[in-house]
Amino acid sequence: MPEPRMMPSALQVARAMAQVLRTKLGVLDTEEIRLTREEAALCLGLAEGVTETLERDAQQDR
């Protein structure tokens, strides 16, 4: 029976996304960068994680 896969934490996703963007932005002689679907999914995952955290924090402050 396969092991259940754990979802990465927002911090893990942020670190992975930062590495992807750092690498792509490090190529200074290009004006555009392109993301693969996987890279875009990392960005979306981070944005959704941050949104969920901020919404949860806002609920606790009420």
PQR file with spaces between the fields and no chain letter, atoms N, CA, C, O and H, PARSE charges and radii, in Angstrom:
ATOM       1  N    MET     1       0.848   -1.180    0.000 -0.4000 1.5000
ATOM       2  CA   MET     1       0.000    0.000    0.000 -0.0000 2.0000
ATOM       3  C    MET     1       0.893    1.243    0.000  0.5500 1.7000
ATOM       4  O    MET     1       1.779    1.358    0.847 -0.5500 1.4000
ATOM       5  N    PRO     2       0.679    2.170   -0.930 -0.5600 1.5000
ATOM       6  CA   PRO     2       1.543    3.368   -0.987  0.2800 2.0000
ATOM       7  C    PRO     2       1.324    4.272    0.219  0.5500 1.7000
ATOM       8  O    PRO     2       0.218    4.385    0.747 -0.5500 1.4000
ATOM       9  N    GLU     3       2.414    4.915    0.638 -0.4000 1.5000
ATOM      10  CA   GLU     3       2.331    5.866    1.753 -0.0000 2.0000
ATOM      11  C    GLU     3       1.584    7.119    1.314  0.5500 1.7000
ATOM      12  O    GLU     3       1.755    7.574    0.183 -0.5500 1.4000
ATOM      13  H    GLU     3       3.313    4.823    0.210  0.4000 1.0000
ATOM      14  N    PRO     4       0.753    7.687    2.198 -0.5600 1.5000
ATOM      15  CA   PRO     4       0.095    8.955    1.837  0.2800 2.0000
ATOM      16  C    PRO     4       1.136   10.061    1.720  0.5500 1.7000
ATOM      17  O    PRO     4       2.071   10.139    2.518 -0.5500 1.4000
ATOM      18  N    ARG     5       0.963   10.905    0.726 -0.4000 1.5000
ATOM      19  CA   ARG     5       1.914   12.000    0.505 -0.0000 2.0000
ATOM      20  C    ARG     5       1.518   13.188    1.353  0.5500 1.7000
ATOM      21  O    ARG     5       0.354   13.588    1.392 -0.5500 1.4000
ATOM      22  H    ARG     5       0.204   10.842    0.078  0.4000 1.0000
ATOM      23  N    MET     6       2.510   13.747    2.034 -0.4000 1.5000
ATOM      24  CA   MET     6       2.281   14.934    2.853 -0.0000 2.0000
ATOM      25  C    MET     6       2.346   16.163    1.956  0.5500 1.7000
ATOM      26  O    MET     6       3.182   16.244    1.055 -0.5500 1.4000
ATOM      27  H    MET     6       3.455   13.422    2.003  0.4000 1.0000
ATOM      28  N    MET     7       1.470   17.103    2.207 -0.4000 1.5000
ATOM      29  CA   MET     7       1.516   18.371    1.487 -0.0000 2.0000
ATOM      30  C    MET     7       2.678   19.182    2.034  0.5500 1.7000
ATOM      31  O    MET     7       2.904   19.202    3.244 -0.5500 1.4000
ATOM      32  H    MET     7       0.792   17.037    2.939  0.4000 1.0000
ATOM      33  N    PRO     8       3.421   19.853    1.155 -0.5600 1.5000
ATOM      34  CA   PRO     8       4.521   20.686    1.659  0.2800 2.0000
ATOM      35  C    PRO     8       3.968   21.885    2.427  0.5500 1.7000
ATOM      36  O    PRO     8       2.860   22.356    2.170 -0.5500 1.4000
ATOM      37  N    SER     9       4.764   22.356    3.365 -0.4000 1.5000
ATOM      38  CA   SER     9       4.353   23.541    4.121 -0.0000 2.0000
ATOM      39  C    SER     9       4.488   24.773    3.239  0.5500 1.7000
ATOM      40  O    SER     9       5.150   24.736    2.202 -0.5500 1.4000
ATOM      41  H    SER     9       5.664   21.973    3.574  0.4000 1.0000
ATOM      42  N    ALA    10       3.861   25.856    3.653 -0.4000 1.5000
ATOM      43  CA   ALA    10       3.979   27.113    2.906 -0.0000 2.0000
ATOM      44  C    ALA    10       5.435   27.555    2.850  0.5500 1.7000
ATOM      45  O    ALA    10       5.876   28.115    1.847 -0.5500 1.4000
ATOM      46  H    ALA    10       3.323   25.886    4.496  0.4000 1.0000
ATOM      47  N    LEU    11       6.186   27.305    3.928 -0.4000 1.5000
ATOM      48  CA   LEU    11       7.603   27.673    3.949 -0.0000 2.0000
ATOM      49  C    LEU    11       8.387   26.871    2.920  0.5500 1.7000
ATOM      50  O    LEU    11       9.239   27.431    2.229 -0.5500 1.4000
ATOM      51  H    LEU    11       5.828   26.850    4.743  0.4000 1.0000
ATOM      52  N    GLN    12       8.121   25.582    2.804 -0.4000 1.5000
ATOM      53  CA   GLN    12       8.808   24.761    1.810 -0.0000 2.0000
ATOM      54  C    GLN    12       8.477   25.226    0.395  0.5500 1.7000
ATOM      55  O    GLN    12       9.358   25.294   -0.463 -0.5500 1.4000
ATOM      56  H    GLN    12       7.430   25.127    3.365  0.4000 1.0000
ATOM      57  N    VAL    13       7.222   25.542    0.156 -0.4000 1.5000
ATOM      58  CA   VAL    13       6.809   26.023   -1.165 -0.0000 2.0000
ATOM      59  C    VAL    13       7.463   27.368   -1.454  0.5500 1.7000
ATOM      60  O    VAL    13       7.925   27.605   -2.570 -0.5500 1.4000
ATOM      61  H    VAL    13       6.507   25.487    0.853  0.4000 1.0000
ATOM      62  N    ALA    14       7.506   28.251   -0.458 -0.4000 1.5000
ATOM      63  CA   ALA    14       8.127   29.568   -0.641 -0.0000 2.0000
ATOM      64  C    ALA    14       9.604   29.426   -0.975  0.5500 1.7000
ATOM      65  O    ALA    14      10.109   30.118   -1.858 -0.5500 1.4000
ATOM      66  H    ALA    14       7.130   28.059    0.448  0.4000 1.0000
ATOM      67  N    ARG    15      10.297   28.539   -0.282 -0.4000 1.5000
ATOM      68  CA   ARG    15      11.727   28.334   -0.566 -0.0000 2.0000
ATOM      69  C    ARG    15      11.936   27.789   -1.973  0.5500 1.7000
ATOM      70  O    ARG    15      12.841   28.228   -2.683 -0.5500 1.4000
ATOM      71  H    ARG    15       9.887   27.976    0.436  0.4000 1.0000
ATOM      72  N    ALA    16      11.107   26.838   -2.376 -0.4000 1.5000
ATOM      73  CA   ALA    16      11.228   26.274   -3.719 -0.0000 2.0000
ATOM      74  C    ALA    16      10.943   27.333   -4.777  0.5500 1.7000
ATOM      75  O    ALA    16      11.661   27.434   -5.772 -0.5500 1.4000
ATOM      76  H    ALA    16      10.373   26.481   -1.799  0.4000 1.0000
ATOM      77  N    MET    17       9.896   28.120   -4.559 -0.4000 1.5000
ATOM      78  CA   MET    17       9.553   29.172   -5.510 -0.0000 2.0000
ATOM      79  C    MET    17      10.651   30.223   -5.584  0.5500 1.7000
ATOM      80  O    MET    17      10.992   30.691   -6.670 -0.5500 1.4000
ATOM      81  H    MET    17       9.313   28.037   -3.751  0.4000 1.0000
ATOM      82  N    ALA    18      11.203   30.594   -4.443 -0.4000 1.5000
ATOM      83  CA   ALA    18      12.284   31.585   -4.429 -0.0000 2.0000
ATOM      84  C    ALA    18      13.475   31.080   -5.224  0.5500 1.7000
ATOM      85  O    ALA    18      14.099   31.848   -5.956 -0.5500 1.4000
ATOM      86  H    ALA    18      10.926   30.214   -3.560  0.4000 1.0000
ATOM      87  N    GLN    19      13.798   29.805   -5.093 -0.4000 1.5000
ATOM      88  CA   GLN    19      14.925   29.241   -5.836 -0.0000 2.0000
ATOM      89  C    GLN    19      14.661   29.264   -7.334  0.5500 1.7000
ATOM      90  O    GLN    19      15.541   29.621   -8.117 -0.5500 1.4000
ATOM      91  H    GLN    19      13.290   29.181   -4.498  0.4000 1.0000
ATOM      92  N    VAL    20      13.451   28.884   -7.737 -0.4000 1.5000
ATOM      93  CA   VAL    20      13.092   28.903   -9.160 -0.0000 2.0000
ATOM      94  C    VAL    20      13.205   30.321   -9.709  0.5500 1.7000
ATOM      95  O    VAL    20      13.829   30.538  -10.748 -0.5500 1.4000
ATOM      96  H    VAL    20      12.736   28.594   -7.101  0.4000 1.0000
ATOM      97  N    LEU    21      12.605   31.286   -9.018 -0.4000 1.5000
ATOM      98  CA   LEU    21      12.624   32.669   -9.500 -0.0000 2.0000
ATOM      99  C    LEU    21      14.027   33.261   -9.460  0.5500 1.7000
ATOM     100  O    LEU    21      14.409   33.999  -10.368 -0.5500 1.4000
ATOM     101  H    LEU    21      12.098   31.110   -8.174  0.4000 1.0000
ATOM     102  N    ARG    22      14.793   32.955   -8.432 -0.4000 1.5000
ATOM     103  CA   ARG    22      16.170   33.452   -8.335 -0.0000 2.0000
ATOM     104  C    ARG    22      16.991   32.969   -9.532  0.5500 1.7000
ATOM     105  O    ARG    22      17.747   33.734  -10.130 -0.5500 1.4000
ATOM     106  H    ARG    22      14.482   32.356   -7.694  0.4000 1.0000
ATOM     107  N    THR    23      16.831   31.694   -9.870 -0.4000 1.5000
ATOM     108  CA   THR    23      17.559   31.124  -11.001 -0.0000 2.0000
ATOM     109  C    THR    23      17.142   31.783  -12.308  0.5500 1.7000
ATOM     110  O    THR    23      17.991   32.171  -13.110 -0.5500 1.4000
ATOM     111  H    THR    23      16.216   31.073   -9.384  0.4000 1.0000
ATOM     112  N    LYS    24      15.842   31.910  -12.522 -0.4000 1.5000
ATOM     113  CA   LYS    24      15.357   32.493  -13.778 -0.0000 2.0000
ATOM     114  C    LYS    24      15.700   33.977  -13.885  0.5500 1.7000
ATOM     115  O    LYS    24      16.060   34.451  -14.962 -0.5500 1.4000
ATOM     116  H    LYS    24      15.152   31.595  -11.871  0.4000 1.0000
ATOM     117  N    LEU    25      15.593   34.711  -12.787 -0.4000 1.5000
ATOM     118  CA   LEU    25      15.905   36.138  -12.815 -0.0000 2.0000
ATOM     119  C    LEU    25      17.406   36.394  -12.845  0.5500 1.7000
ATOM     120  O    LEU    25      17.843   37.510  -13.124 -0.5500 1.4000
ATOM     121  H    LEU    25      15.301   34.326  -11.912  0.4000 1.0000
ATOM     122  N    GLY    26      18.188   35.369  -12.560 -0.4000 1.5000
ATOM     123  CA   GLY    26      19.640   35.500  -12.596 -0.0000 2.0000
ATOM     124  C    GLY    26      20.195   35.619  -14.010  0.5500 1.7000
ATOM     125  O    GLY    26      21.343   36.023  -14.196 -0.5500 1.4000
ATOM     126  H    GLY    26      17.832   34.463  -12.333  0.4000 1.0000
ATOM     127  N    VAL    27      19.393   35.274  -14.997 -0.4000 1.5000
ATOM     128  CA   VAL    27      19.803   35.425  -16.392 -0.0000 2.0000
ATOM     129  C    VAL    27      19.486   36.861  -16.783  0.5500 1.7000
ATOM     130  O    VAL    27      18.355   37.183  -17.149 -0.5500 1.4000
ATOM     131  H    VAL    27      18.461   34.946  -14.846  0.4000 1.0000
ATOM     132  N    LEU    28      20.493   37.716  -16.702 -0.4000 1.5000
ATOM     133  CA   LEU    28      20.270   39.159  -16.842 -0.0000 2.0000
ATOM     134  C    LEU    28      20.071   39.631  -18.277  0.5500 1.7000
ATOM     135  O    LEU    28      19.575   40.736  -18.494 -0.5500 1.4000
ATOM     136  H    LEU    28      21.412   37.455  -16.405  0.4000 1.0000
ATOM     137  N    ASP    29      20.448   38.819  -19.258 -0.4000 1.5000
ATOM     138  CA   ASP    29      20.356   39.277  -20.644 -0.0000 2.0000
ATOM     139  C    ASP    29      19.020   38.920  -21.299  0.5500 1.7000
ATOM     140  O    ASP    29      18.893   38.987  -22.521 -0.5500 1.4000
ATOM     141  H    ASP    29      20.851   37.922  -19.082  0.4000 1.0000
ATOM     142  N    THR    30      18.037   38.547  -20.504 -0.4000 1.5000
ATOM     143  CA   THR    30      16.719   38.259  -21.058 -0.0000 2.0000
ATOM     144  C    THR    30      15.682   39.190  -20.434  0.5500 1.7000
ATOM     145  O    THR    30      15.762   39.532  -19.254 -0.5500 1.4000
ATOM     146  H    THR    30      18.140   38.493  -19.510  0.4000 1.0000
ATOM     147  N    GLU    31      14.719   39.588  -21.238 -0.4000 1.5000
ATOM     148  CA   GLU    31      13.702   40.523  -20.772 -0.0000 2.0000
ATOM     149  C    GLU    31      12.478   39.805  -20.220  0.5500 1.7000
ATOM     150  O    GLU    31      11.727   40.380  -19.431 -0.5500 1.4000
ATOM     151  H    GLU    31      14.654   39.310  -22.197  0.4000 1.0000
ATOM     152  N    GLU    32      12.271   38.567  -20.621 -0.4000 1.5000
ATOM     153  CA   GLU    32      11.112   37.801  -20.179 -0.0000 2.0000
ATOM     154  C    GLU    32      11.568   36.497  -19.551  0.5500 1.7000
ATOM     155  O    GLU    32      12.624   35.959  -19.885 -0.5500 1.4000
ATOM     156  H    GLU    32      12.881   38.100  -21.261  0.4000 1.0000
ATOM     157  N    ILE    33      10.746   35.998  -18.630 -0.4000 1.5000
ATOM     158  CA   ILE    33      10.967   34.654  -18.111 -0.0000 2.0000
ATOM     159  C    ILE    33       9.689   33.865  -18.331  0.5500 1.7000
ATOM     160  O    ILE    33       8.596   34.429  -18.389 -0.5500 1.4000
ATOM     161  H    ILE    33       9.888   36.435  -18.359  0.4000 1.0000
ATOM     162  N    ARG    34       9.841   32.564  -18.452 -0.4000 1.5000
ATOM     163  CA   ARG    34       8.684   31.687  -18.626 -0.0000 2.0000
ATOM     164  C    ARG    34       8.708   30.654  -17.514  0.5500 1.7000
ATOM     165  O    ARG    34       9.764   30.164  -17.113 -0.5500 1.4000
ATOM     166  H    ARG    34      10.728   32.107  -18.405  0.4000 1.0000
ATOM     167  N    LEU    35       7.527   30.340  -17.031 -0.4000 1.5000
ATOM     168  CA   LEU    35       7.399   29.335  -15.991 -0.0000 2.0000
ATOM     169  C    LEU    35       6.746   28.087  -16.567  0.5500 1.7000
ATOM     170  O    LEU    35       5.834   28.173  -17.390 -0.5500 1.4000
ATOM     171  H    LEU    35       6.669   30.738  -17.356  0.4000 1.0000
ATOM     172  N    THR    36       7.220   26.932  -16.127 -0.4000 1.5000
ATOM     173  CA   THR    36       6.544   25.688  -16.480 -0.0000 2.0000
ATOM     174  C    THR    36       5.263   25.600  -15.658  0.5500 1.7000
ATOM     175  O    THR    36       5.052   26.393  -14.740 -0.5500 1.4000
ATOM     176  H    THR    36       7.960   26.863  -15.459  0.4000 1.0000
ATOM     177  N    ARG    37       4.418   24.643  -15.986 -0.4000 1.5000
ATOM     178  CA   ARG    37       3.189   24.444  -15.200 -0.0000 2.0000
ATOM     179  C    ARG    37       3.539   24.131  -13.751  0.5500 1.7000
ATOM     180  O    ARG    37       2.871   24.606  -12.833 -0.5500 1.4000
ATOM     181  H    ARG    37       4.589   23.999  -16.731  0.4000 1.0000
ATOM     182  N    GLU    38       4.582   23.335  -13.545 -0.4000 1.5000
ATOM     183  CA   GLU    38       4.992   22.981  -12.181 -0.0000 2.0000
ATOM     184  C    GLU    38       5.460   24.220  -11.415  0.5500 1.7000
ATOM     185  O    GLU    38       5.123   24.395  -10.244 -0.5500 1.4000
ATOM     186  H    GLU    38       5.124   22.949  -14.291  0.4000 1.0000
ATOM     187  N    GLU    39       6.234   25.074  -12.078 -0.4000 1.5000
ATOM     188  CA   GLU    39       6.701   26.306  -11.434 -0.0000 2.0000
ATOM     189  C    GLU    39       5.532   27.239  -11.122  0.5500 1.7000
ATOM     190  O    GLU    39       5.484   27.849  -10.054 -0.5500 1.4000
ATOM     191  H    GLU    39       6.508   24.933  -13.029  0.4000 1.0000
ATOM     192  N    ALA    40       4.600   27.342  -12.053 -0.4000 1.5000
ATOM     193  CA   ALA    40       3.422   28.177  -11.814 -0.0000 2.0000
ATOM     194  C    ALA    40       2.588   27.601  -10.667  0.5500 1.7000
ATOM     195  O    ALA    40       2.019   28.350   -9.873 -0.5500 1.4000
ATOM     196  H    ALA    40       4.639   26.847  -12.921  0.4000 1.0000
ATOM     197  N    ALA    41       2.517   26.270  -10.582 -0.4000 1.5000
ATOM     198  CA   ALA    41       1.789   25.631   -9.482 -0.0000 2.0000
ATOM     199  C    ALA    41       2.446   25.949   -8.144  0.5500 1.7000
ATOM     200  O    ALA    41       1.750   26.138   -7.147 -0.5500 1.4000
ATOM     201  H    ALA    41       2.979   25.661  -11.227  0.4000 1.0000
ATOM     202  N    LEU    42       3.782   26.010   -8.108 -0.4000 1.5000
ATOM     203  CA   LEU    42       4.486   26.410   -6.883 -0.0000 2.0000
ATOM     204  C    LEU    42       4.069   27.816   -6.471  0.5500 1.7000
ATOM     205  O    LEU    42       3.765   28.065   -5.305 -0.5500 1.4000
ATOM     206  H    LEU    42       4.347   25.856   -8.919  0.4000 1.0000
ATOM     207  N    CYS    43       4.056   28.731   -7.432 -0.4000 1.5000
ATOM     208  CA   CYS    43       3.668   30.119   -7.144 -0.0000 2.0000
ATOM     209  C    CYS    43       2.235   30.180   -6.628  0.5500 1.7000
ATOM     210  O    CYS    43       1.951   30.868   -5.647 -0.5500 1.4000
ATOM     211  H    CYS    43       4.303   28.529   -8.379  0.4000 1.0000
ATOM     212  N    LEU    44       1.343   29.467   -7.284 -0.4000 1.5000
ATOM     213  CA   LEU    44      -0.057   29.448   -6.866 -0.0000 2.0000
ATOM     214  C    LEU    44      -0.201   28.834   -5.476  0.5500 1.7000
ATOM     215  O    LEU    44      -0.957   29.338   -4.645 -0.5500 1.4000
ATOM     216  H    LEU    44       1.573   28.908   -8.080  0.4000 1.0000
ATOM     217  N    GLY    45       0.520   27.755   -5.229 -0.4000 1.5000
ATOM     218  CA   GLY    45       0.461   27.113   -3.914 -0.0000 2.0000
ATOM     219  C    GLY    45       0.896   28.049   -2.808  0.5500 1.7000
ATOM     220  O    GLY    45       0.291   28.081   -1.736 -0.5500 1.4000
ATOM     221  H    GLY    45       1.134   27.346   -5.904  0.4000 1.0000
ATOM     222  N    LEU    46       1.942   28.809   -3.068 -0.4000 1.5000
ATOM     223  CA   LEU    46       2.413   29.761   -2.063 -0.0000 2.0000
ATOM     224  C    LEU    46       1.377   30.862   -1.844  0.5500 1.7000
ATOM     225  O    LEU    46       1.059   31.205   -0.705 -0.5500 1.4000
ATOM     226  H    LEU    46       2.433   28.784   -3.939  0.4000 1.0000
ATOM     227  N    ALA    47       0.859   31.409   -2.930 -0.4000 1.5000
ATOM     228  CA   ALA    47      -0.134   32.482   -2.809 -0.0000 2.0000
ATOM     229  C    ALA    47      -1.362   31.998   -2.042  0.5500 1.7000
ATOM     230  O    ALA    47      -1.891   32.721   -1.198 -0.5500 1.4000
ATOM     231  H    ALA    47       1.118   31.130   -3.855  0.4000 1.0000
ATOM     232  N    GLU    48      -1.814   30.783   -2.329 -0.4000 1.5000
ATOM     233  CA   GLU    48      -2.972   30.249   -1.614 -0.0000 2.0000
ATOM     234  C    GLU    48      -2.644   29.992   -0.145  0.5500 1.7000
ATOM     235  O    GLU    48      -3.481   30.228    0.726 -0.5500 1.4000
ATOM     236  H    GLU    48      -1.384   30.196   -3.014  0.4000 1.0000
ATOM     237  N    GLY    49      -1.429   29.508    0.137 -0.4000 1.5000
ATOM     238  CA   GLY    49      -1.015   29.273    1.516 -0.0000 2.0000
ATOM     239  C    GLY    49      -0.960   30.557    2.320  0.5500 1.7000
ATOM     240  O    GLY    49      -1.404   30.601    3.467 -0.5500 1.4000
ATOM     241  H    GLY    49      -0.749   29.316   -0.571  0.4000 1.0000
ATOM     242  N    VAL    50      -0.419   31.595    1.719 -0.4000 1.5000
ATOM     243  CA   VAL    50      -0.351   32.896    2.392 -0.0000 2.0000
ATOM     244  C    VAL    50      -1.761   33.430    2.630  0.5500 1.7000
ATOM     245  O    VAL    50      -2.060   33.948    3.707 -0.5500 1.4000
ATOM     246  H    VAL    50      -0.059   31.560    0.786  0.4000 1.0000
ATOM     247  N    THR    51      -2.621   33.303    1.630 -0.4000 1.5000
ATOM     248  CA   THR    51      -4.002   33.763    1.761 -0.0000 2.0000
ATOM     249  C    THR    51      -4.712   33.049    2.906  0.5500 1.7000
ATOM     250  O    THR    51      -5.378   33.684    3.724 -0.5500 1.4000
ATOM     251  H    THR    51      -2.378   32.883    0.756  0.4000 1.0000
ATOM     252  N    GLU    52      -4.567   31.726    2.960 -0.4000 1.5000
ATOM     253  CA   GLU    52      -5.211   30.955    4.028 -0.0000 2.0000
ATOM     254  C    GLU    52      -4.696   31.378    5.397  0.5500 1.7000
ATOM     255  O    GLU    52      -5.476   31.526    6.338 -0.5500 1.4000
ATOM     256  H    GLU    52      -4.026   31.211    2.295  0.4000 1.0000
ATOM     257  N    THR    53      -3.392   31.571    5.512 -0.4000 1.5000
ATOM     258  CA   THR    53      -2.801   31.975    6.789 -0.0000 2.0000
ATOM     259  C    THR    53      -3.308   33.346    7.216  0.5500 1.7000
ATOM     260  O    THR    53      -3.672   33.541    8.376 -0.5500 1.4000
ATOM     261  H    THR    53      -2.758   31.450    4.748  0.4000 1.0000
ATOM     262  N    LEU    54      -3.334   34.294    6.284 -0.4000 1.5000
ATOM     263  CA   LEU    54      -3.807   35.638    6.609 -0.0000 2.0000
ATOM     264  C    LEU    54      -5.285   35.633    6.982  0.5500 1.7000
ATOM     265  O    LEU    54      -5.697   36.336    7.906 -0.5500 1.4000
ATOM     266  H    LEU    54      -3.038   34.135    5.342  0.4000 1.0000
ATOM     267  N    GLU    55      -6.082   34.845    6.269 -0.4000 1.5000
ATOM     268  CA   GLU    55      -7.506   34.758    6.595 -0.0000 2.0000
ATOM     269  C    GLU    55      -7.710   34.138    7.977  0.5500 1.7000
ATOM     270  O    GLU    55      -8.553   34.597    8.747 -0.5500 1.4000
ATOM     271  H    GLU    55      -5.748   34.274    5.519  0.4000 1.0000
ATOM     272  N    ARG    56      -6.945   33.103    8.288 -0.4000 1.5000
ATOM     273  CA   ARG    56      -7.046   32.460    9.602 -0.0000 2.0000
ATOM     274  C    ARG    56      -6.638   33.431   10.703  0.5500 1.7000
ATOM     275  O    ARG    56      -7.295   33.512   11.740 -0.5500 1.4000
ATOM     276  H    ARG    56      -6.260   32.730    7.663  0.4000 1.0000
ATOM     277  N    ASP    57      -5.549   34.170   10.475 -0.4000 1.5000
ATOM     278  CA   ASP    57      -5.103   35.168   11.451 -0.0000 2.0000
ATOM     279  C    ASP    57      -6.162   36.255   11.657  0.5500 1.7000
ATOM     280  O    ASP    57      -6.393   36.695   12.783 -0.5500 1.4000
ATOM     281  H    ASP    57      -5.015   34.105    9.632  0.4000 1.0000
ATOM     282  N    ALA    58      -6.802   36.685   10.567 -0.4000 1.5000
ATOM     283  CA   ALA    58      -7.840   37.713   10.659 -0.0000 2.0000
ATOM     284  C    ALA    58      -9.032   37.194   11.460  0.5500 1.7000
ATOM     285  O    ALA    58      -9.631   37.940   12.234 -0.5500 1.4000
ATOM     286  H    ALA    58      -6.615   36.327    9.653  0.4000 1.0000
ATOM     287  N    GLN    59      -9.378   35.925   11.279 -0.4000 1.5000
ATOM     288  CA   GLN    59     -10.486   35.325   12.032 -0.0000 2.0000
ATOM     289  C    GLN    59     -10.162   35.285   13.523  0.5500 1.7000
ATOM     290  O    GLN    59     -11.039   35.524   14.353 -0.5500 1.4000
ATOM     291  H    GLN    59      -8.892   35.318   10.650  0.4000 1.0000
ATOM     292  N    GLN    60      -8.913   34.985   13.868 -0.4000 1.5000
ATOM     293  CA   GLN    60      -8.506   34.890   15.270 -0.0000 2.0000
ATOM     294  C    GLN    60      -8.478   36.259   15.937  0.5500 1.7000
ATOM     295  O    GLN    60      -8.686   36.365   17.146 -0.5500 1.4000
ATOM     296  H    GLN    60      -8.200   34.790   13.194  0.4000 1.0000
ATOM     297  N    ASP    61      -8.222   37.305   15.159 -0.4000 1.5000
ATOM     298  CA   ASP    61      -8.156   38.667   15.698 -0.0000 2.0000
ATOM     299  C    ASP    61      -9.537   39.232   16.022  0.5500 1.7000
ATOM     300  O    ASP    61      -9.641   40.233   16.731 -0.5500 1.4000
ATOM     301  H    ASP    61      -8.054   37.219   14.177  0.4000 1.0000
ATOM     302  N    ARG    62     -10.578   38.618   15.521 -0.4000 1.5000
ATOM     303  CA   ARG    62     -11.944   39.132   15.729 -0.0000 2.0000
ATOM     304  C    ARG    62     -12.452   38.803   17.095  0.5500 1.7000
ATOM     305  O    ARG    62     -13.579   39.159   17.437 -0.5500 1.4000
ATOM     306  H    ARG    62     -10.493   37.805   14.945  0.4000 1.0000
